[in-house]
Amino acid sequence: MSNHSSINWSDKVKSLDETIRQEIGIEGESEAKHILIKVQTKSSEPIEPAFIVGEDETFLDLFVLSPQGPGITSTAVLKDNIQSVGVIGGVSAEKVEVSDVQETPLLDDVGGLYQ
Protein backbone atom coordinates (compact mmCIF):
# COMPACT_ATOMS: atom_id res chain seq x y z
CA MET A 1 0.00 0.00 0.00
CA SER A 2 3.05 2.26 -0.16
CA ASN A 3 2.30 3.12 -3.80
CA HIS A 4 -0.10 6.10 -3.59
CA SER A 5 0.15 6.86 -7.30
CA SER A 6 -2.60 4.33 -8.03
CA ILE A 7 -5.10 6.24 -5.83
CA ASN A 8 -7.55 8.49 -7.68
CA TRP A 9 -7.59 11.39 -5.23
CA SER A 10 -10.24 13.30 -7.21
CA ASP A 11 -12.74 10.46 -6.78
CA LYS A 12 -11.73 9.88 -3.16
CA VAL A 13 -12.23 13.59 -2.27
CA LYS A 14 -15.65 13.66 -4.00
CA SER A 15 -16.69 10.57 -2.07
CA LEU A 16 -15.45 12.02 1.24
CA ASP A 17 -17.28 15.28 0.57
CA GLU A 18 -20.55 13.46 -0.20
CA THR A 19 -20.24 11.44 3.01
CA ILE A 20 -19.61 14.57 5.10
CA ARG A 21 -22.55 16.38 3.46
CA GLN A 22 -24.86 13.45 4.19
CA GLU A 23 -23.72 13.28 7.81
CA ILE A 24 -24.37 16.98 8.43
CA GLY A 25 -27.57 16.99 6.39
CA ILE A 26 -26.71 19.20 3.40
CA GLU A 27 -26.50 16.62 0.63
CA GLY A 28 -27.80 17.55 -2.78
CA GLU A 29 -26.80 21.22 -2.51
CA SER A 30 -24.69 21.66 -5.65
CA GLU A 31 -22.73 19.15 -7.67
CA ALA A 32 -20.61 21.72 -9.52
CA LYS A 33 -18.31 22.95 -6.79
CA HIS A 34 -14.69 22.96 -5.77
CA ILE A 35 -13.90 20.90 -2.71
CA LEU A 36 -11.27 22.50 -0.50
CA ILE A 37 -8.75 19.99 0.77
CA LYS A 38 -5.66 19.69 2.92
CA VAL A 39 -2.84 17.58 1.49
CA GLN A 40 -0.28 16.15 3.91
CA THR A 41 2.93 15.15 2.17
CA LYS A 42 6.09 13.58 3.52
CA SER A 43 7.44 17.09 4.10
CA SER A 44 6.38 18.74 7.36
CA GLU A 45 4.00 21.45 6.13
CA PRO A 46 0.53 20.51 4.87
CA ILE A 47 -0.74 22.16 1.68
CA GLU A 48 -4.01 23.92 2.50
CA PRO A 49 -6.51 25.18 1.59
CA ALA A 50 -6.32 23.80 -1.93
CA PHE A 51 -8.50 22.21 -4.56
CA ILE A 52 -7.78 19.65 -7.25
CA VAL A 53 -7.66 20.90 -10.83
CA GLY A 54 -6.19 17.82 -12.49
CA GLU A 55 -4.65 14.45 -11.91
CA ASP A 56 -2.67 11.82 -13.76
CA GLU A 57 -0.78 8.65 -12.77
CA THR A 58 2.10 10.60 -11.21
CA PHE A 59 0.93 14.05 -10.13
CA LEU A 60 -1.99 15.68 -8.32
CA ASP A 61 -2.42 19.22 -9.71
CA LEU A 62 -3.69 21.74 -7.18
CA PHE A 63 -4.60 25.38 -6.85
CA VAL A 64 -3.57 26.54 -3.37
CA LEU A 65 -5.39 29.56 -1.94
CA SER A 66 -3.19 32.17 -0.33
CA PRO A 67 -3.70 32.58 3.44
CA GLN A 68 -2.47 36.19 3.16
CA GLY A 69 -5.43 37.34 1.07
CA PRO A 70 -6.64 36.94 -2.48
CA GLY A 71 -4.31 34.83 -4.56
CA ILE A 72 -3.91 31.35 -5.98
CA THR A 73 -0.76 29.32 -6.53
CA SER A 74 -0.72 26.44 -8.98
CA THR A 75 1.28 23.45 -7.79
CA ALA A 76 1.74 19.78 -8.62
CA VAL A 77 2.29 17.22 -5.88
CA LEU A 78 4.03 13.94 -6.59
CA LYS A 79 1.44 11.32 -5.66
CA ASP A 80 4.06 9.07 -4.06
CA ASN A 81 4.77 11.88 -1.55
CA ILE A 82 1.14 12.18 -0.41
CA GLN A 83 0.48 10.77 3.05
CA SER A 84 -3.14 11.88 3.39
CA VAL A 85 -5.80 14.11 1.87
CA GLY A 86 -8.55 15.62 4.00
CA VAL A 87 -11.68 17.52 3.07
CA ILE A 88 -11.93 21.02 4.57
CA GLY A 89 -15.15 22.12 2.88
CA GLY A 90 -16.74 23.08 -0.41
CA VAL A 91 -16.83 26.29 -2.37
CA SER A 92 -20.07 26.71 -4.24
CA ALA A 93 -19.74 27.31 -7.96
CA GLU A 94 -23.27 27.74 -9.27
CA LYS A 95 -23.77 27.85 -13.05
CA VAL A 96 -20.13 26.97 -13.72
CA GLU A 97 -18.96 24.22 -16.04
CA VAL A 98 -16.25 22.02 -14.55
CA SER A 99 -14.05 22.81 -17.58
CA ASP A 100 -14.16 26.51 -16.61
CA VAL A 101 -12.49 25.85 -13.25
CA GLN A 102 -9.60 28.25 -13.86
CA GLU A 103 -11.93 31.17 -14.57
CA THR A 104 -14.14 30.72 -11.52
CA PRO A 105 -13.71 33.57 -9.04
CA LEU A 106 -13.28 31.86 -5.68
CA LEU A 107 -12.35 34.95 -3.75
CA ASP A 108 -12.86 38.66 -4.39
CA ASP A 109 -10.34 40.11 -6.85
CA VAL A 110 -8.96 36.69 -7.89
CA GLY A 111 -10.35 37.21 -11.42
CA GLY A 112 -7.45 39.52 -12.20
CA LEU A 113 -5.07 36.57 -12.10
CA TYR A 114 -6.48 35.16 -15.33
CA GLN A 115 -6.23 38.22 -17.56
N, C-alpha and C positions, 0 to 999 in steps of 0.2 A: 504493500500500500504506500510505499515511499514515492511512487511515480505519480505526482499530482497532475502531470500534463494530460492525462486521459480524462480528467474531470471536466465536465462542461459547466463552468462556473455561472454562465448566463442562465442556464436552466435551473441550476441549484438555487440561485438567488431569487428567481421568479417563484419557485416552489416555496422557499422560506417565507417570502413576502406574503404569498397567498395564505400560508398557515397562520402567520401572525395576524393578518387581517381577519381571518375567520375567528381566531381566539379572542380578539378584542371587539368583534362584531361590526366591522366596517367592510366586509367583503362585497365585491361587486361595485365598488365606487367608480374606478376608471382603469381600463386595461392599458391604455396608452400613457405610461408614466415612466419616469426614471426612478430607479430604486437606489437610494443612497446606501452605500456599503462602507465597511471598514475592512481593509485587507491587512492581515498580519503576515509579514514575510519573515525570513530567517534573520533579517537585520532587526535592530531593536525597535525602531520607530514604526508604528502602524501608519498606513496610508488611509486618511479619512478627512472629511467625507468625500467620497468618490462615487462615480457611477460608471458602469461598463458601457463602452461604445463599440467594442469589437472583441473577437476572440478567434484564435486559431489553435493548432496543436501545441504551439510553443509559448505563445504570449497571450496575456490578458490585457487588452487596451482599455485604459481608464481616462476619464477626465476627473481631475482632483480639484475641488473647490477650495479657494484660498480662505484660510481662517482670518486673514487680515482685512477682509472686505471683498468687494466684487472682483472676481478674477478666476480663471480656470487654467490649469496646467494639464497638458496632455502627457500621459506617461504610459509606458508598456512595462508590465511586470512579467518576469520569467515564471511560468507556471510551476516549475520545479522548486522555486523559492517560496511559494505560497504555503503558509502553515494553516491559515484559516481565513474564512470570509464571513463577516457578520452583516446582517441587515440593520441599518440605522433607522431608515424610514423611506417614505416615497415622496417624490415631488410630482405633483399633478401636472399633466401636460395635455389639457383638453384640446381637441381639434388639431392635433399634431400627428403627422405621419411619423412612424418610427424611423424612416429614412431621412427625415429632416432633423434628426437629433442635434446636429452641430449648430443649427440655427435657432434652437429653442432657447429663449431667454429664461434662465433659471433664477437669476438674481437681477436686481435693478442694474442698469448700465452695462450688463455683460454683452449685450448686442453689439457694442462697438468693437469687440474682439474679432468679429467675423467680417469686417468691412475691408 
